[in-house]
Amino acid sequence: MVTEAFERRRCVARDPVVVDHAERLAGLGSWEWVPATGELAWSDNMFRLYGLEIGAIVPSPEYVVERVHPDDLEQVMATLEALSAGEPHSVEYRFRRDDVEVILLRATVAVVSESEVGDLRIIGLVQDLTAQRRLEREVAARVVLTEALDGWRTLEDSGPELLAGLARVMGFAFGALWARDDDRFAVRAMWHAASAEMEWVAAVTARWRPGLGSPTIGRAFAIRQPILIGDVSASAPRDLAAALRQAGIETALAVPAVFEHETVAVLEFLPLEPVELTDRLSRALYGIGHEIGHFLVSRRGELVGAALTPRAVEVLQLAARGCGAEAIAGRLGVSTATIKRHFERAYMQLGVSDRAAAVAEAMRRGLIS
């Protein structure tokens, strides 16, 4: 009787319907591959993880390779090539589904057998980590926010730190804090990833003055809700649109900083990868925006365009005399990175995008001679 009961349990465990339900509940998919013949079999939930109808395509390694994020493909291939009989190996990678969503997967793969003719068989178990990672990012964003506000000094110093922290944990390449300036908006703080493309985006953003009716900043300001805008370059000025396309940026996320029924500022983030503004993420960003708004409402003076600091004026004066960044750094006894930050802040405050224009505008205003 015990044997019969054991056999019945074995049959239930092998039931494809039971296996499918188990995989769906756990967010898992499984596959088996014979490299020598190219034969690849997927479980039903493997199709679902990839955003496909069951049986919609014939499974193939090529289909998977084409959709693995280019930055992750090398480590995926290295994991497969390093396989040998024994312990399984795991690798995390981003996967681009046909519905445009990018999901994060963890594949655990292992060699399970070799046939008499030497055909290697590899099995894999794939887990969708997307929801888990989103939750981790939300928690990390709250930690970053708390630390940034607790250690706040001035908007000039701490604003970029707040933007950098939030952008990094959420996977963004650019962050800007916008404040209303009469009937337009102006950048009051900015951070961007270290790349030539993002420097170009930052430079042209610094001099942009979107109006109250702009579809990103203006709309978020008006409705007091986080919004995600697709094809962001379509509504941007020509030079900014060109910079966004060069950087591969298609969407923009705007988060209003709200206090009671007033929008105090708007935080804008630019992702390099597609982003889905789920209800959960929207609620998390809404809460973050309200906390920032409550913090900034008592610091309205920092949101007003500030005059150039004495050191920034000194930097521009030396630039007007033909000194480069290294020469200025040597004269003032600071690093070239510090000089670069002075230039970037001057660009924002003067509404220009490069050094020559900053010098010219400072001269026009009588700040330097």
N, C-alpha and C positions, 0 to 999 in steps of 0.2 A: 504493500500500500504506500509506503514511504517513497519507493522507487517510482510508482505511478504518479504520485503527487509531484515529485521532482521533475519528471518528464513533462507533466502538464505545464509547470512553471517555465521550463525551457522553451516550450512551444509558444507560450504567451510572449516571452521575451523576444523571440525571433519574429513575431508577427509584424509585418511591414507597417501596418496601421499604428501599432503601439510604438514602434521605433519612430515613425514620422511625428506622432504627437509628442513624444519625448524630445525630439530634436527641436520642434517648434517652441515648446515651453522653455527650453534652455537656450534658444537662440543659436543653435548649432546646425551645421551641415557636414556631411561626410562624403568622401570620394575614394576611389581606387584607380590607380593608374599603372599601366604596363608600358614603360618607356620604349621597349623594343618594338612593340606593335602600334604604339600610339593610342591604344584603347584606354578610354577614360570613362568612368561611370560616376554619376552624381546621385546622391539621395534627393528626394523631392524637395527637402528644405534647402538644399544647396542652390536649386533654381531660385527659390524665394529670396535667399540672401542676396543673390545677384540681381534681384529685381526682375526676374523672368517668370513667365508662365511655365508650369511644369511641362517638360518635353518640348518647349518652344524652339530649342536648338539642339544640335548634336554636340555634346560636351567635347571640348578640345583644349589642349594646353595653350594653343594660340589665342583663343578667346580670352583666357585669363591673363596671359602675358600682356596683351594689348591694353588691358584695363587696369593693370596695376600701376599705381602712381609712378612716374618716371624716377622720382627720387628714391623710391623704395625697391625698384626692380632688381638692382644689383644684389641687395641683401637677400631677397627672395631666391634668386638664382643660386647664390652662394650656399644657401641653406640646403637646397635640393642637391647640389653637386657634392656637398660634404656628407651626404647620407651614406651610411653603411649599416650592416646588420647590427642591431644593438639598441642603444638608448634612442628615444625619439628626440627630435629637435623642434623648437618653436620659433616663429618669426611673426612680428607684427607688421602690417602693411596697409596702406590706403588703397581702396578699390573704387574705381569710377564706374558707377552703374549707368545704364543707358538712360535712366530717368534723371541724369545729371547729378544726383546726390552722390557725395563721396562718403563712403563708410569706412570704418576702421575695423580690420579683421585680425584675428590671431589664428595662424595655422600651426597645428602640431602634426608633424609628419614622421613616418617611420617606415623602414624596410620590414616587411612581414614575411616574405618567402621568396624562394627562387625555384622555378620549375626545373624539371629534369633537363630541359634544353638551355637552361641558364637565363630565362627571362626574369628580370627583376620586377617585383611587384611592390608598389608603394601605396600606403594608405594615408589619408589625411583627415583630420578633424578641424573644422573651421568654426570659430566663434565670433559673433558680431559684438564688438566692444564699443560701438558708437554711443549707445545710451549711457553706458558706464563712464566713458571718458567725458561725455558732456556734463554729467553730474560732478565729476571730479573738477572740471573746469569751473563750474559754478561755485563750488566750495572754495577753490583757489582764488577766484575773483573776489569773493567776500573777504578773504584774508588780506589780499592785496589792498582792497579798499580801506579796511580798518587800519592797517599799518600806515598807509599813505596819509589818511586824515589825522591820525594820532601824531604823526611826525611832521605835520604841515608847517612850512615856514612862510613862503610867499607863493603866489601863483606862478611867478616867473621861475622859481626854483622847483617847487613841488608839483606844479601842473604837469610838466613833461614826465616826471616820475610816476604819477598816477596813471597817465595815459599809457606809458610804457608797460607798467605792471599789468594793467587790464588787457592791453593788446596782446602781450606775450602769452598769458594764461589762456586767452580765448582763441589764440592762433591767428591774430591779425598782424598786418605789416605796417599799419599807419594809424595814428590817432590824432585827433585835433579837438580842441575845446573852443567852441564858438560862442560869442556874446553879442547881443544886439547892439548896434551902433546906429542910432536914429532909425532910418527905414531900411537898413541893411545889417549884415552880420560881419564880424571881423574875428580872425583867429587870435586867441589870447594865449594859447599854449599848444605845443605840437611835439609829436614824437614819430619817428619812422625807423624802419629796419635799415641796417647799413647796406645799401646798394646804390649804384648809380641811378637806377630807375626810380627808386623811392626818393632819392634826393631831388630828382627833377619834379616829382609829384609834390614834394614839400615846398619847393621853391615857387612853383606857380600857385599853389594853394595859399601861400602866405600873402600874396597880393590880391587874391580874389575877394570880392565883396558880394556874396549872394544876397538877393533881395528877400523880402518877407514871403514872397510867393514861390520861392525855390522849392522844387519837389522833394528835396532831402532835408536840408537844415530848416527851411521855412515851414515845411509841413509838420515835422517833428515838434518844432517850437509851438505851432498852433494847436495840434491835437493832443499834445502832452502824452504821447504814447511812443514806444520804440517802433521804428519802421525799418524795413529792408527794401532798398530800391535796386532793381535790376537795370542793366544797361545804363549805368550811371554816367558814362561819357556822353550820352545823348543830350543831357541837360546841362553839361558843363561847358564853360567857355572853350574856344578852340584850342588854346595852348594846354589847358588842363586835360581836355579830352585826349589830346595826342599823348600826353605823359601817362595817363591812365591806361591807354591801349598799349603803350610800350611796356608798361609794368605788368600787363596781363590782368588788370583789375576790371571786373565787370559789375560788381555790386558794392553798395555802401550801406552801412548800418548806422542809423542815427538814434541816439538815446537822449531824450530830454532830461535835464536836471531840474526837477520840479519841487517847489515848496508851496504846499496847500494848492491854490488854483493858479499859480504863477510859474511860468517857465523862466528859470534864472539863466540857464545856459543850455547848450546842446553839445553832446559828445558825439563825434563822428569817427567811425572805424572803417578801414578798408581791408577786406580779406583777399588773399591771393587765391584761395580755394572757395568753391561754392558754399554758401551758408544757408541753412534752413532755419527760419525764425519760427520755431515751434512754440506752442502755447507755454510750455514750461520755460523755455529760454526767454520768451517775452516777459513772463512774470518776474523772472530773476533780474532781467535788465531794468524792468520797471522799478523794482525795489532798490536797485543800485542807483538809478537816476534820482529817486526821491531822497535817498540818503545824501547824495552829493548836493542836491538842490538845497536841502536843509542846512548843509554845512556852508555853502557859498552865499546864502541869502544875507548872512551877517558880514560878508566880505565883498559887498558890491563894489567897493572902491577898487578892488583888485581886477575887476572885470572891465573897468574903464581903461581905454588905451593909455598906456603909461608913456611918459617921456623917456628918451634914451638915457641910460645910466651914464655917469661921467666916464666910466671905463669904455663904454661903447663909443662915445664921442671921441675919445682918445684913439681907439682902434681905427675909426673911420678917418680921423685926421691923418694918421700915419699912412693909411691906404691912399688917401688923396695925394700924398707926397710920393707915391709910387712904391711903397714898401709892400712886399708880399707877406703871406701869413707867417712864414718862418722868421722873416726879418722882424715883423711886429712882435712875435712871441719872444724873440731874443731881446728886443728893446724893453719889453715890459716884464721879462723874467717869468713868463708862464709858458704852458705847453701850446702847441699848435692846435690841439683839440679845444682848448679854452678859447682861443682866438676864433675858431670856427663857430663855436656856440655864440660868441658875441655877434658875429656877422649874421647868423641865422635869426637871432632875436631882433637885431636891427632891421632885417628884411621884413619881419612881421610888423614891427612898429611903424615902419616907414611905408609899408604897402608896396614893396618892390621884390624882385626875384633874384637879383645878382649884385655883386660887389660894386660894379660901375654905377648901376642905377641907385644903389644906396648912397654912394658918395655924392652923386649928382643931386639927389633929393635932400640930403643933409645940407649941402651947400645952398640949395634953393631956400631952405627954411632958415638959413643963417646959423646952423648949428656948428658948422666948421667953415674954415676959410681956404 
